[in-house]
Amino acid sequence: MKKSILYIAILVIATIAVAFTTSTDKELKNKLEKLSGIYADAKPYAYGQAWGRRVFTFDKGRWTLHFTLALDPEMKMQVFQFRTLGTYKIQDKSNKIPNTYHALFFEEKKFLTLKTKDENLIKAFGFTPCNMIIDVEQDVSASGCSAWKSVKECPGDYDLLSLDSEGKLYFGNRPQDNDMCSPEKRPTSLTPPVIKI
């Protein structure tokens, strides 16, 4: 009798735990699907020997990213700006990173703006063939440029997305070659968070 009661108690606790986890997972997925507002890096963070700042905007299932790369943490020596936009889809839960979902960020348009006159930097970043003009945003959706493939060749990024209890938003840590164009290229770790502003 005691064993039966103990077994039933364990079964009830396990059922409640699974139900709670499933409910929490659904709640997180729902929040990620309904993101709204502007999220930005609290401060630029290091990309090797450069610094970057991301500003994401979410509105009714659509997203936009404005990314700026500079050679200094004050972001005064800017090299380029990248802008992309589209829709996004929350997929299955990550089995590698807790409280994180796989996400697919479709990129309908891609734009680059050159921010430096330094020919060595332009060459090093692979911008020379793109015939860019400083401070003029260029649509690279059809042609691609440097590390950015065309929309046809890479219509979306297979990413990670997480939201913590403080409302901080986390994305996947991009690979060195910037290629997240297929599921096997999905990141395996998260970047520092962006904060809602």
Backbone as a printed PyTorch tensor [residue, N CA C, xyz], in Angstrom:
tensor([[[  0.8240,  -1.2000,   0.0000],
         [  0.0000,   0.0000,   0.0000],
         [  0.8650,   1.2590,   0.0000]],

        [[  1.8910,   1.2650,   0.9070],
         [  2.7690,   2.4320,   0.9800],
         [  3.5200,   2.6300,  -0.3340]],

        [[  3.9350,   1.5030,  -0.9530],
         [  4.6490,   1.5890,  -2.2290],
         [  3.7420,   2.1590,  -3.3080]],

        [[  2.4670,   1.7670,  -3.2850],
         [  1.5030,   2.2590,  -4.2780],
         [  1.2990,   3.7570,  -4.1260]],

        [[  1.1680,   4.2210,  -2.8880],
         [  0.9820,   5.6500,  -2.6280],
         [  2.2160,   6.4310,  -3.0630]],

        [[  3.3860,   5.8910,  -2.7390],
         [  4.6390,   6.5420,  -3.1350],
         [  4.7460,   6.6130,  -4.6580]],

        [[  4.3980,   5.5200,  -5.3330],
         [  4.4530,   5.4760,  -6.7980],
         [  3.5040,   6.5170,  -7.4000]],

        [[  2.2830,   6.5860,  -6.8590],
         [  1.2960,   7.5570,  -7.3490],
         [  1.7850,   8.9830,  -7.1060]],

        [[  2.3670,   9.2320,  -5.9360],
         [  2.8860,  10.5710,  -5.6150],
         [  3.9910,  10.9740,  -6.5960]],

        [[  4.8960,  10.0410,  -6.8810],
         [  5.9880,  10.3160,  -7.8290],
         [  5.4160,  10.6040,  -9.2130]],

        [[  4.4190,   9.8250,  -9.6120],
         [  3.7850,   9.9990, -10.9190],
         [  3.1060,  11.3670, -11.0220]],

        [[  2.4110,  11.7760,  -9.9640],
         [  1.7350,  13.0820,  -9.9400],
         [  2.7600,  14.2110, -10.0220]],

        [[  3.8290,  14.1110,  -9.2450],
         [  4.8820,  15.1430,  -9.2520],
         [  5.5200,  15.2410, -10.6330]],

        [[  5.8030,  14.0970, -11.2390],
         [  6.4140,  14.0840, -12.5770],
         [  5.4800,  14.7120, -13.6020]],

        [[  4.1830,  14.4000, -13.5010],
         [  3.1930,  14.9610, -14.4300],
         [  3.1080,  16.4740, -14.2810]],

        [[  3.0970,  16.9550, -13.0430],
         [  3.0500,  18.4010, -12.7840],
         [  4.3060,  19.0750, -13.3200]],

        [[  5.4560,  18.4540, -13.0980],
         [  6.7290,  19.0250, -13.5730],
         [  6.7420,  19.1340, -15.0910]],

        [[  6.2830,  18.0770, -15.7740],
         [  6.2350,  18.1010, -17.2450],
         [  5.2540,  19.1620, -17.7260]],

        [[  4.0840,  19.2330, -17.0860],
         [  3.0760,  20.2260, -17.4710],
         [  3.6040,  21.6380, -17.2720]],

        [[  4.3040,  21.8660, -16.1570],
         [  4.8650,  23.1900, -15.8740],
         [  5.9270,  23.5600, -16.9060]],

        [[  6.8080,  22.5950, -17.2160],
         [  7.8650,  22.8360, -18.2070],
         [  7.2660,  23.1420, -19.5660]],

        [[  6.2610,  22.3430, -19.9770],
         [  5.6070,  22.5580, -21.2650],
         [  4.9450,  23.9200, -21.3050]],

        [[  4.2700,  24.2990, -20.2080],
         [  3.6120,  25.6030, -20.1240],
         [  4.6320,  26.7340, -20.2060]],

        [[  5.7560,  26.5970, -19.4990],
         [  6.8100,  27.6100, -19.5150],
         [  7.4190,  27.7270, -20.9060]],

        [[  7.6350,  26.5810, -21.5560],
         [  8.1850,  26.5780, -22.9140],
         [  7.2490,  27.2940, -23.8760]],

        [[  5.9520,  26.9880, -23.7870],
         [  4.9700,  27.6200, -24.6730],
         [  4.9120,  29.1220, -24.4330]],

        [[  5.0200,  29.5140, -23.1630],
         [  4.9970,  30.9360, -22.8100],
         [  6.2000,  31.6630, -23.4150]],

        [[  7.3840,  31.0500, -23.3200],
         [  8.5890,  31.6530, -23.8870],
         [  8.4740,  31.7470, -25.4050]],

        [[  8.0250,  30.6770, -26.0360],
         [  7.8730,  30.6850, -27.4960],
         [  6.8920,  31.7700, -27.9260]],

        [[  5.8000,  31.8960, -27.1970],
         [  4.7920,  32.9150, -27.4950],
         [  5.3810,  34.3250, -27.3820]],

        [[  6.1800,  34.5610, -26.3420],
         [  6.8200,  35.8730, -26.1610],
         [  7.7840,  36.1730, -27.3020]],

        [[  8.5460,  35.1570, -27.7180],
         [  9.5050,  35.3440, -28.8140],
         [  8.7860,  35.6190, -30.1310]],

        [[  7.6420,  34.9680, -30.3360],
         [  6.8780,  35.1780, -31.5690],
         [  6.2340,  36.5550, -31.6150]],

        [[  6.0090,  37.1490, -30.4440],
         [  5.3080,  38.4380, -30.3850],
         [  6.2100,  39.5800, -29.9270]],

        [[  7.5010,  39.4720, -30.1970],
         [  8.4210,  40.5470, -29.8190],
         [  7.9770,  41.8620, -30.4440]],

        [[  8.1380,  42.9440, -29.6860],
         [  7.7460,  44.2620, -30.1720],
         [  8.6590,  45.3120, -29.5560]],

        [[  9.1120,  46.2490, -30.3760],
         [  9.9450,  47.3310, -29.8610],
         [ 11.3690,  47.2660, -30.3690]],

        [[ 12.2090,  48.0820, -29.7540],
         [ 13.6060,  48.2190, -30.1660],
         [ 14.5120,  47.6330, -29.0900]],

        [[ 15.4350,  46.7830, -29.5120],
         [ 16.4200,  46.1620, -28.6240],
         [ 17.8110,  46.5160, -29.1380]],

        [[ 18.6860,  46.9500, -28.2390],
         [ 20.0310,  47.3580, -28.6640],
         [ 21.0750,  46.8930, -27.6580]],

        [[ 22.3180,  46.7750, -28.1390],
         [ 23.4240,  46.4820, -27.2340],
         [ 23.5600,  47.6180, -26.2310]],

        [[ 23.6950,  47.2710, -24.9570],
         [ 23.8880,  48.2900, -23.9200],
         [ 25.1830,  49.0520, -24.1670]],

        [[ 26.1820,  48.3460, -24.6560],
         [ 27.4500,  48.9590, -25.0560],
         [ 28.0350,  48.1060, -26.1710]],

        [[ 28.8590,  48.6940, -27.0290],
         [ 29.4690,  47.9010, -28.0990],
         [ 30.2760,  46.7460, -27.5080]],

        [[ 30.2850,  45.6320, -28.2050],
         [ 31.0880,  44.5140, -27.7050],
         [ 32.0900,  44.0690, -28.7620]],

        [[ 33.1280,  43.4360, -28.2840],
         [ 34.2900,  43.1310, -29.1270],
         [ 34.0200,  41.9990, -30.1030]],

        [[ 34.4050,  42.2470, -31.3560],
         [ 34.4560,  41.2360, -32.4160],
         [ 35.9220,  41.1210, -32.7880]],

        [[ 36.6760,  40.3570, -32.0650],
         [ 38.1160,  40.2900, -32.3170],
         [ 38.7570,  41.6220, -31.9700]],

        [[ 39.3090,  42.3090, -32.9770],
         [ 39.9610,  43.6030, -32.7480],
         [ 39.0730,  44.7670, -33.1750]],

        [[ 37.7790,  44.5190, -33.3200],
         [ 36.8230,  45.5740, -33.6740],
         [ 35.6580,  45.5110, -32.6890]],

        [[ 34.7690,  46.4990, -32.7750],
         [ 33.6040,  46.5550, -31.8920],
         [ 32.3520,  46.7290, -32.7330]],

        [[ 31.2780,  46.1060, -32.2660],
         [ 30.0230,  46.1870, -33.0030],
         [ 28.8780,  46.6180, -32.1160]],

        [[ 27.8750,  47.2050, -32.7520],
         [ 26.6490,  47.5820, -32.0390],
         [ 25.4570,  47.1780, -32.8860]],

        [[ 24.5510,  46.4220, -32.2680],
         [ 23.3430,  45.9540, -32.9460],
         [ 22.1260,  46.6920, -32.4240]],

        [[ 21.2250,  47.0360, -33.3330],
         [ 19.9290,  47.5990, -32.9690],
         [ 18.8760,  46.8070, -33.7420]],

        [[ 18.0350,  46.0780, -33.0150],
         [ 16.9690,  45.2790, -33.6150],
         [ 15.6270,  45.9570, -33.3740]],

        [[ 14.7720,  45.9360, -34.3750],
         [ 13.4020,  46.4160, -34.2320],
         [ 12.4650,  45.2650, -34.5760]],

        [[ 11.4810,  45.0200, -33.7150],
         [ 10.4860,  43.9780, -33.9450],
         [  9.1010,  44.6050, -33.9770]],

        [[  8.2780,  44.1710, -34.9430],
         [  6.9210,  44.7060, -35.0600],
         [  6.0420,  43.7150, -35.8230]],

        [[  5.1150,  43.0840, -35.1280],
         [  4.1240,  42.1960, -35.7280],
         [  4.7330,  41.1390, -36.6500]],

        [[  5.7050,  40.4160, -36.1330],
         [  6.3020,  39.3260, -36.8870],
         [  7.3780,  39.7430, -37.8690]],

        [[  7.6770,  41.0290, -37.9080],
         [  8.7360,  41.5320, -38.7870],
         [  9.9060,  42.0010, -37.9310]],

        [[ 11.0890,  42.0310, -38.5390],
         [ 12.2850,  42.4380, -37.8120],
         [ 13.1950,  43.2460, -38.7240]],

        [[ 13.9950,  44.0920, -38.1090],
         [ 15.0250,  44.8620, -38.8090],
         [ 16.2680,  44.8590, -37.9320]],

        [[ 17.4220,  44.7520, -38.5600],
         [ 18.6940,  44.8670, -37.8490],
         [ 19.5020,  45.9980, -38.4570]],

        [[ 20.0190,  46.8830, -37.6030],
         [ 21.0240,  47.8820, -37.9790],
         [ 22.2860,  47.5060, -37.2160]],

        [[ 23.3530,  47.1710, -37.9290],
         [ 24.6070,  46.7770, -37.2950],
         [ 25.7140,  47.7250, -37.7390]],

        [[ 26.4850,  48.2190, -36.7770],
         [ 27.6210,  49.0960, -37.0710],
         [ 28.8870,  48.4640, -36.5170]],

        [[ 29.9460,  48.4440, -37.3380],
         [ 31.2480,  47.9340, -36.9070],
         [ 32.2490,  49.0780, -36.9030]],

        [[ 33.0330,  49.1650, -35.8190],
         [ 34.0400,  50.2230, -35.6770],
         [ 35.3380,  49.6320, -35.1500]],

        [[ 36.4000,  50.4120, -35.2570],
         [ 37.7140,  49.9650, -34.7870],
         [ 37.9860,  50.3650, -33.3460]],

        [[ 37.0410,  51.0700, -32.7280],
         [ 37.2250,  51.5330, -31.3500],
         [ 35.9360,  51.3230, -30.5690]],

        [[ 36.0400,  51.1250, -29.2480],
         [ 34.8380,  50.8800, -28.4440],
         [ 33.9150,  52.0860, -28.3420]],

        [[ 34.4300,  53.2760, -28.6710],
         [ 33.5800,  54.4790, -28.6620],
         [ 32.7880,  54.6090, -29.9620]],

        [[ 33.0670,  53.7330, -30.9230],
         [ 32.3810,  53.6840, -32.2220],
         [ 32.5840,  54.9530, -33.0580]],

        [[ 33.7290,  55.5990, -32.8880],
         [ 34.0270,  56.8090, -33.6730],
         [ 34.7270,  56.4710, -34.9910]],

        [[ 35.4610,  55.3590, -35.0240],
         [ 36.1940,  54.9500, -36.2280],
         [ 35.4150,  53.8360, -36.9360]],

        [[ 34.2580,  54.2110, -37.4780],
         [ 33.3720,  53.2300, -38.0940],
         [ 33.9170,  52.7350, -39.4300]],

        [[ 33.6910,  51.4480, -39.6890],
         [ 34.1280,  50.8250, -40.9420],
         [ 32.9390,  50.6480, -41.8870]],

        [[ 31.8380,  50.0860, -41.3630],
         [ 30.6450,  49.9140, -42.1980],
         [ 29.4060,  49.8010, -41.3250]],

        [[ 28.2580,  49.9430, -41.9930],
         [ 26.9700,  49.6720, -41.3790],
         [ 26.2450,  48.6690, -42.2630]],

        [[ 25.5450,  47.7460, -41.6350],
         [ 24.7610,  46.7480, -42.3580],
         [ 23.3280,  46.8310, -41.8680]],

        [[ 22.3870,  46.7570, -42.8110],
         [ 20.9650,  46.7770, -42.4520],
         [ 20.2620,  45.6630, -43.2140]],

        [[ 19.3870,  44.9550, -42.5080],
         [ 18.5910,  43.9130, -43.1500],
         [ 17.2050,  43.8990, -42.5220]],

        [[ 16.2480,  43.3090, -43.2320],
         [ 14.8720,  43.2930, -42.7390],
         [ 14.1170,  42.1170, -43.3320]],

        [[ 13.0290,  41.7490, -42.6600],
         [ 12.1970,  40.6540, -43.1470],
         [ 11.2660,  40.1480, -42.0640]],

        [[ 10.8560,  38.9090, -42.2000],
         [ 10.0200,  38.2560, -41.1970],
         [ 10.8860,  37.2420, -40.4470]],

        [[ 10.3410,  36.6840, -39.3770],
         [ 11.0810,  35.6390, -38.6590],
         [ 10.1190,  34.5790, -38.1570]],

        [[ 10.6680,  33.3930, -37.9310],
         [  9.8580,  32.2640, -37.4810],
         [ 10.5640,  31.5590, -36.3300]],

        [[  9.8450,  31.3690, -35.2360],
         [ 10.3740,  30.5980, -34.1090],
         [ 10.1120,  29.1250, -34.4000]],

        [[ 11.1600,  28.3220, -34.3140],
         [ 11.0530,  26.9090, -34.6500],
         [ 11.0350,  26.0570, -33.3820]],

        [[ 11.7500,  24.9700, -33.3680],
         [ 11.7610,  24.0710, -32.2180],
         [ 12.7250,  24.5600, -31.1360]],

        [[ 12.5760,  23.9770, -29.9590],
         [ 13.4300,  24.3450, -28.8270],
         [ 14.8250,  23.7500, -29.0060]],

        [[ 15.8340,  24.5130, -28.6350],
         [ 17.2140,  24.0200, -28.7040],
         [ 17.4190,  22.9230, -27.6640]],

        [[ 18.0850,  21.8540, -28.0620],
         [ 18.3950,  20.8010, -27.0900],
         [ 19.8100,  20.9600, -26.5440]],

        [[ 20.4870,  22.0480, -26.9510],
         [ 21.8540,  22.3010, -26.4870],
         [ 21.9390,  23.4600, -25.4960]],

        [[ 21.0520,  24.4470, -25.6620],
         [ 21.1140,  25.6390, -24.8130],
         [ 19.7680,  25.8150, -24.1130]],

        [[ 19.7530,  25.8750, -22.7820],
         [ 18.4960,  26.0070, -22.0390],
         [ 17.7490,  27.2970, -22.3920]],

        [[ 16.4230,  27.2310, -22.3320],
         [ 15.5500,  28.3910, -22.5400],
         [ 15.8330,  29.1150, -23.8550]],

        [[ 16.1560,  28.3520, -24.8790],
         [ 16.5170,  28.9280, -26.1720],
         [ 15.7920,  28.1870, -27.2860]],

        [[ 15.3480,  28.9490, -28.2710],
         [ 14.6760,  28.3690, -29.4290],
         [ 15.4980,  28.5610, -30.6860]],

        [[ 15.3300,  27.6280, -31.6170],
         [ 15.8560,  27.8230, -32.9600],
         [ 14.9500,  28.8500, -33.6350]],

        [[ 15.5420,  29.7550, -34.3860],
         [ 14.7690,  30.7750, -35.0970],
         [ 15.3160,  30.9110, -36.5060]],

        [[ 14.4350,  31.2420, -37.4340],
         [ 14.8370,  31.4860, -38.8180],
         [ 14.4780,  32.9280, -39.1510]],

        [[ 15.5090,  33.7330, -39.3890],
         [ 15.3230,  35.1420, -39.7180],
         [ 15.4470,  35.3180, -41.2290]],

        [[ 14.3050,  35.5130, -41.8850],
         [ 14.3020,  35.7260, -43.3280],
         [ 14.7990,  37.1370, -43.6230]],

        [[ 15.6660,  37.2480, -44.6210],
         [ 16.2250,  38.5400, -45.0090],
         [ 15.7230,  38.8930, -46.4090]],

        [[ 14.7230,  39.7660, -46.4640],
         [ 14.1440,  40.1640, -47.7450],
         [ 15.0370,  41.1700, -48.4680]],

        [[ 15.7330,  41.9740, -47.7080],
         [ 16.6240,  43.0010, -48.2560],
         [ 17.8830,  43.0770, -47.4090]],

        [[ 19.0070,  43.4140, -48.0700],
         [ 20.2850,  43.5990, -47.3750],
         [ 20.9390,  44.8690, -47.9120]],

        [[ 21.4390,  45.6960, -46.9930],
         [ 22.0550,  46.9680, -47.3650],
         [ 23.3930,  47.1410, -46.6500]],

        [[ 24.3510,  47.7360, -47.3210],
         [ 25.6500,  48.0640, -46.7300],
         [ 25.9590,  49.5370, -46.9520]],

        [[ 26.5640,  50.1510, -45.9370],
         [ 27.0460,  51.5280, -46.0480],
         [ 28.5080,  51.5550, -45.6400]],

        [[ 29.3550,  52.0120, -46.5340],
         [ 30.7870,  52.1510, -46.2480],
         [ 31.0020,  53.3970, -45.3980]],

        [[ 31.7780,  53.2810, -44.3120],
         [ 31.9880,  54.4090, -43.3940],
         [ 33.4540,  54.8190, -43.2840]],

        [[ 34.3210,  54.2350, -44.0970],
         [ 35.7450,  54.5700, -44.0220],
         [ 36.2970,  54.8790, -45.4080]],

        [[ 37.3260,  55.7310, -45.4420],
         [ 38.0290,  56.0270, -46.6970],
         [ 39.3290,  55.2270, -46.8020]],

        [[ 39.6690,  54.5090, -45.7550],
         [ 40.9300,  53.7710, -45.6940],
         [ 40.9200,  52.6110, -46.6970]],

        [[ 41.7290,  52.7420, -47.7500],
         [ 41.7710,  51.7380, -48.8220],
         [ 42.1920,  50.3580, -48.3130]],

        [[ 43.0950,  50.3360, -47.3390],
         [ 43.5380,  49.0510, -46.7810],
         [ 42.3940,  48.3340, -46.0670]],

        [[ 41.5880,  49.1050, -45.3250],
         [ 40.4300,  48.5160, -44.6510],
         [ 39.3930,  48.0510, -45.6620]],

        [[ 39.1540,  48.8760, -46.6720],
         [ 38.1790,  48.5210, -47.7100],
         [ 38.5750,  47.1970, -48.3660]],

        [[ 39.8540,  47.0660, -48.6580],
         [ 40.3610,  45.8350, -49.2710],
         [ 40.2770,  44.6640, -48.2900]],

        [[ 40.6890,  44.8960, -47.0440],
         [ 40.7000,  43.8300, -46.0310],
         [ 39.3000,  43.2640, -45.7770]],

        [[ 38.2850,  44.1200, -45.8290],
         [ 36.9080,  43.6780, -45.5890],
         [ 36.2380,  43.1410, -46.8570]],

        [[ 36.9500,  43.1660, -47.9770],
         [ 36.4050,  42.6180, -49.2190],
         [ 35.3880,  43.5080, -49.8930]],

        [[ 35.4420,  44.8150, -49.6270],
         [ 34.4670,  45.7400, -50.2020],
         [ 34.8670,  46.2820, -51.5770]],

        [[ 36.1230,  46.1210, -51.9830],
         [ 36.6090,  46.6980, -53.2450],
         [ 35.7420,  46.3110, -54.4440]],

        [[ 35.3930,  45.0260, -54.6410],
         [ 34.5820,  44.6560, -55.8110],
         [ 33.1520,  45.2180, -55.7760]],

        [[ 32.7130,  45.7050, -54.6280],
         [ 31.3270,  46.1680, -54.4770],
         [ 31.1340,  47.6080, -54.9530]],

        [[ 32.2450,  48.3050, -55.2740],
         [ 32.1720,  49.6890, -55.7790],
         [ 31.2990,  50.5860, -54.9050]],

        [[ 31.5760,  50.5760, -53.6200],
         [ 30.7760,  51.3590, -52.6800],
         [ 31.2720,  52.7960, -52.5970]],

        [[ 30.3460,  53.6910, -52.2760],
         [ 30.6490,  55.1080, -52.0760],
         [ 30.4540,  55.4040, -50.5980]],

        [[ 31.4050,  56.0810, -50.0040],
         [ 31.3450,  56.3460, -48.5660],
         [ 30.0590,  57.0780, -48.1890]],

        [[ 29.4400,  56.6380, -47.1000],
         [ 28.2190,  57.2060, -46.5290],
         [ 26.9850,  57.0890, -47.4230]],

        [[ 27.0350,  56.2350, -48.4410],
         [ 25.8640,  56.0080, -49.2960],
         [ 25.4260,  54.5530, -49.1240]],

        [[ 24.2150,  54.3640, -48.6080],
         [ 23.7120,  53.0070, -48.4200],
         [ 23.5110,  52.3340, -49.7780]],

        [[ 23.9960,  51.1010, -49.8890],
         [ 23.9160,  50.3580, -51.1490],
         [ 23.1220,  49.0790, -50.9410]],

        [[ 22.1410,  48.8540, -51.8050],
         [ 21.3370,  47.6370, -51.7520],
         [ 22.1540,  46.4850, -52.3410]],

        [[ 22.4910,  45.5010, -51.5030],
         [ 23.2780,  44.3500, -51.9650],
         [ 22.4290,  43.0730, -51.9790]],

        [[ 21.1070,  43.2560, -51.9720],
         [ 20.1920,  42.1110, -51.9290],
         [ 20.3900,  41.1640, -53.1020]],

        [[ 20.5570,  41.7140, -54.3000],
         [ 20.6700,  40.8880, -55.5060],
         [ 22.0890,  40.3940, -55.7500]],

        [[ 23.0650,  41.2380, -55.4340],
         [ 24.4590,  40.9210, -55.7740],
         [ 25.2560,  40.3000, -54.6320]],

        [[ 24.8830,  40.6210, -53.3990],
         [ 25.7240,  40.2630, -52.2650],
         [ 26.9560,  41.1490, -52.2560]],

        [[ 27.7460,  41.0660, -51.2190],
         [ 28.9790,  41.8490, -51.1180],
         [ 29.7970,  41.3030, -49.9590]],

        [[ 31.0400,  40.9880, -50.2170],
         [ 31.9600,  40.5110, -49.1920],
         [ 31.3660,  39.2920, -48.4730]],

        [[ 31.2080,  39.3730, -47.1560],
         [ 30.7110,  38.2360, -46.3770],
         [ 29.1980,  38.0640, -46.4550]],

        [[ 28.5040,  38.9890, -47.1360],
         [ 27.0490,  38.9150, -47.2390],
         [ 26.6590,  38.3470, -48.5860]],

        [[ 26.0090,  37.1940, -48.5630],
         [ 25.5320,  36.5740, -49.7960],
         [ 24.2550,  37.2680, -50.2590]],

        [[ 23.9080,  37.0790, -51.5190],
         [ 22.6680,  37.6480, -52.0490],
         [ 21.4690,  37.0160, -51.3410]],

        [[ 20.3210,  37.6750, -51.4360],
         [ 19.0970,  37.1320, -50.8430],
         [ 18.7520,  35.7900, -51.4920]],

        [[ 18.9830,  35.6740, -52.7950],
         [ 18.6950,  34.4130, -53.4910],
         [ 19.5610,  33.2750, -52.9540]],

        [[ 20.8430,  33.5570, -52.7380],
         [ 21.7760,  32.5350, -52.2580],
         [ 21.6030,  32.2460, -50.7700]],

        [[ 21.2320,  33.2660, -50.0200],
         [ 21.0460,  33.1120, -48.5700],
         [ 19.8240,  33.9200, -48.1380]],

        [[ 18.6280,  33.3290, -48.2540],
         [ 17.4080,  34.0760, -47.9280],
         [ 17.1390,  34.2520, -46.4390]],

        [[ 17.9170,  33.5880, -45.5920],
         [ 17.6740,  33.7180, -44.1630],
         [ 18.7960,  33.1580, -43.3170]],

        [[ 18.8160,  33.5820, -42.0590],
         [ 19.7980,  33.1050, -41.0840],
         [ 19.1440,  32.0970, -40.1480]],

        [[ 19.7750,  30.9380, -40.0040],
         [ 19.3460,  29.9300, -39.0270],
         [ 20.0280,  30.2860, -37.7090]],

        [[ 19.2500,  30.8260, -36.7940],
         [ 19.8000,  31.4610, -35.6030],
         [ 19.2440,  30.8210, -34.3380]],

        [[ 19.6230,  31.3980, -33.2160],
         [ 19.0930,  31.0540, -31.8980],
         [ 18.4350,  32.3000, -31.3350]],

        [[ 17.4500,  32.1200, -30.4540],
         [ 16.7920,  33.2600, -29.8270],
         [ 16.3390,  32.8710, -28.4290]],

        [[ 16.6280,  33.7520, -27.4710],
         [ 16.2400,  33.5020, -26.0880],
         [ 15.8760,  34.8220, -25.4200]],

        [[ 14.9880,  34.7490, -24.4530],
         [ 14.5480,  35.9280, -23.7000],
         [ 14.5900,  35.5640, -22.2280]],

        [[ 15.3450,  36.3310, -21.4260],
         [ 15.4380,  35.9770, -20.0050],
         [ 14.3480,  36.6580, -19.1890]],

        [[ 14.3260,  36.3890, -17.8940],
         [ 13.2670,  36.8980, -17.0160],
         [ 13.2950,  38.4120, -16.8690]],

        [[ 14.4300,  39.0380, -17.2090],
         [ 14.5400,  40.5010, -17.1500],
         [ 14.1910,  41.1550, -18.4860]],

        [[ 13.8090,  40.3490, -19.4650],
         [ 13.4410,  40.8930, -20.7710],
         [ 14.6140,  41.1310, -21.7000]],

        [[ 15.7950,  40.6100, -21.3360],
         [ 16.9660,  40.7410, -22.2110],
         [ 16.8880,  39.6720, -23.3000]],

        [[ 17.2380,  40.0750, -24.5180],
         [ 17.1060,  39.2120, -25.6820],
         [ 18.4840,  38.7430, -26.1550]],

        [[ 18.5920,  37.4520, -26.4420],
         [ 19.8720,  36.8510, -26.8430],
         [ 19.7490,  36.2090, -28.2210]],

        [[ 20.7670,  36.4050, -29.0400],
         [ 20.8510,  35.7830, -30.3620],
         [ 22.0340,  34.8250, -30.3940]],

        [[ 22.1410,  34.0700, -31.4850],
         [ 23.2610,  33.1610, -31.6480],
         [ 24.5450,  33.8930, -31.9800]],

        [[ 25.6440,  33.3280, -31.5320],
         [ 26.9760,  33.8880, -31.7780],
         [ 27.3990,  33.5510, -33.2090]],

        [[ 27.5140,  34.5660, -34.0600],
         [ 27.7880,  34.3340, -35.4830],
         [ 29.1440,  33.6650, -35.6930]],

        [[ 29.2380,  32.7660, -36.6860],
         [ 30.5300,  32.1430, -36.9880],
         [ 31.4720,  33.1350, -37.6680]],

        [[ 32.7310,  32.8080, -37.6890],
         [ 33.7600,  33.6810, -38.2620],
         [ 33.4680,  34.0350, -39.7200]],

        [[ 32.9300,  33.0750, -40.4800],
         [ 32.6670,  33.3310, -41.9030],
         [ 31.3150,  33.9920, -42.1600]],

        [[ 30.5650,  34.3040, -41.0990],
         [ 29.2810,  35.0050, -41.1840],
         [ 28.1880,  34.1680, -41.8600]],

        [[ 28.4340,  32.8930, -42.1100],
         [ 27.4980,  32.0450, -42.8490],
         [ 26.5870,  31.2760, -41.8900]],

        [[ 25.3060,  31.6770, -41.8730],
         [ 24.2850,  30.9730, -41.0990],
         [ 23.1190,  30.6190, -42.0240]],

        [[ 23.4480,  30.3150, -43.2850],
         [ 22.4520,  30.1620, -44.3420],
         [ 21.7880,  28.7910, -44.3900]],

        [[ 22.1750,  27.8730, -43.5290],
         [ 21.5860,  26.5340, -43.5170],
         [ 21.5360,  26.0300, -42.0750]],

        [[ 20.6460,  25.0700, -41.7880],
         [ 20.4890,  24.5960, -40.4040],
         [ 21.7810,  24.1200, -39.7510]],

        [[ 22.6660,  23.4840, -40.5250],
         [ 23.9130,  22.9880, -39.9290],
         [ 24.8770,  24.1110, -39.5730]],

        [[ 24.5880,  25.3370, -40.0510],
         [ 25.4240,  26.4990, -39.7290],
         [ 24.8760,  27.2810, -38.5310]],

        [[ 23.8220,  26.7640, -37.9300],
         [ 23.2220,  27.4490, -36.7810],
         [ 24.2430,  27.5630, -35.6500]],

        [[ 24.3200,  28.7300, -34.9810],
         [ 25.2740,  28.9040, -33.8720],
         [ 25.0280,  27.9020, -32.7380]],

        [[ 26.0280,  27.7550, -31.9070],
         [ 25.9310,  26.8290, -30.7700],
         [ 26.1130,  27.5420, -29.4300]],

        [[ 26.2010,  28.8730, -29.4710],
         [ 26.3040,  29.6590, -28.2340],
         [ 25.6000,  30.9910, -28.4590]],

        [[ 25.3740,  31.7140, -27.3740],
         [ 24.6430,  32.9810, -27.4430],
         [ 25.5740,  34.1820, -27.2880]],

        [[ 25.1780,  35.2940, -27.9010],
         [ 25.9130,  36.5520, -27.7600],
         [ 25.5030,  37.2380, -26.4550]],

        [[ 26.1990,  38.3040, -26.0750],
         [ 25.6890,  39.1290, -24.9780],
         [ 24.2890,  39.6390, -25.3570]],

        [[ 23.4600,  39.9750, -24.3710],
         [ 22.0800,  40.3490, -24.6820],
         [ 21.9410,  41.7440, -25.2760]],

        [[ 20.8150,  41.9380, -25.9590],
         [ 20.3860,  43.2830, -26.3300],
         [ 19.2510,  43.6530, -25.3790]],

        [[ 19.1720,  44.9390, -25.0620],
         [ 18.2330,  45.4380, -24.0500],
         [ 17.1490,  46.2600, -24.7260]],

        [[ 15.9140,  46.1190, -24.2740],
         [ 14.8150,  46.9100, -24.8380],
         [ 14.9920,  48.3720, -24.4510]],

        [[ 14.8950,  49.2590, -25.4440],
         [ 15.0790,  50.6960, -25.1680],
         [ 13.8070,  51.4730, -25.4730]]])
